[in-house]
Amino acid sequence: MNTEPPEGDDLQRMLVSMKQHVLERATPRPKRRRGRSGVVVGVVALLAVGTATGAVALTLSQQDTPVAAPTQTQAPEPSPTATTPSSAPITGTPRPTATSTPLNTTATIPTDCRAVVPASEYSRFFGDITATEQDVDGSSDGGDGTAATGLSCEWRAPGADGGVLYVTVSTTTAEQARNQVDTFGDEAGGTCTERPDGTLCQLRATLDGGVAKAYTLYVRGDSSVVVDQIGFPTDNLLGAVVGEVWGD
């Protein structure tokens, strides 16, 4: 092993090497980026933990705070209109009052026997029987000398056993017409009934041989209708005649 100190170039190289070694030890080394990154990561981790902790704390705080129940709002009642105040009394709808037509008391004497009933009803009452027409003279008045005016008609069915029907429409005075009603009761079995439209008198009997007789008197005002039928039945003949004479 060579123990002699270096000389010349060897000595210079040794001195340069020692100087560089000293400089390297004396010069501070730069800090590694790794450490700074670790600090940043640590800060972020702390922030994340803090955020999570705050969220948990906020959640717990919201759970501890009582939540008010939802309230239901009621729609306001409509205010009464100006035309219908809320304090106005409730009244029912008034029912219409029926007005009665004044009763006609003026008789219209038919012009002939076919006109005593409606034309559409003539065949139903009399068939094809020809009527015998007679004028009403003064012999049918009420006894005060005032002659009655009117029409008298006769329908006689053909054959020996045929029936006969008389219809008389007359106008005198109210007193004479009323006298007919008063004397009607003299007939056996005769009855009179006051009606809103006039006075109705009827007499029914059975003649020899079982023939039915019906005598009907109707008085309204100063006029009257007489229907006298023997073995000649009809259905509401009086109603048809009254309708033509007074317009009912």
Steps between C-alpha positions, in 0.01 A plus 500: 500500500636843393511737796679791345303824478381597156689745301450709192184421298382241745509754775296748293237242416468404864464861604229562237313188605508599866380853416204368304415264780504784750288720275250230451456451873487869566238576232137436631304249304168607347182374674323224331164564334377186658485660837297799372257268324455311821416822681242592234346157518485525874327839485245371249439197716444723802259718301312193382477370852387840621235523230371153573493578870313825433246320284445240765466770762255692281295187443490424870404863570213482250379174650503648848299802390118415493344543157170685498206304355364632170198721547187474285360822371125527458365681197310813602123484468360699209364830609128559436413695193346841513169371362468216754602614851593223740229610742224493238216263596441191288162515337327234292406550139143629488263266328308644209140567586256344262263752350151378430338586171175693549197282435318580179128549569398616153349215301532465122197325354601246230384582148371147430472158659831373361676790676388406851806274530846511336492379140751225583267367773168507314514141363598362842189647663237474226637268232331566163165604653355815349400764757169683501551867583249723680519860618435584861200729532334694778335192643828409666541825690501536874142621522578873508422560135865514391546261210793263500723472197691193407509173311331165558612182322355147486677177399277197467647159426319302225274208593218455741733439789739781410593755758457874487723787612421870549752782548378854571724806537324821605565848637246692708590692816689401812171493696332273244799269485502478878128419501575192294729380777248575773219307328720206409468363850129448444584204281521177696863400552646821359815647664701820435866567577675836510833492316766769450392537138123479545212291634443139393166325548438134411211256506527131412221247472406168341185498289274211411680230312825582673575803286744740672411870520741781592409867527785752553483875556803725506474872584768769476414868524190571291527194275435128533548166327248215524583144393202263504569144386285186499670176397773706334817472714797735446844560656558856634266662251433788742872582526528522120198733475620727784838529331340624178253739672736663755840420349625284790 
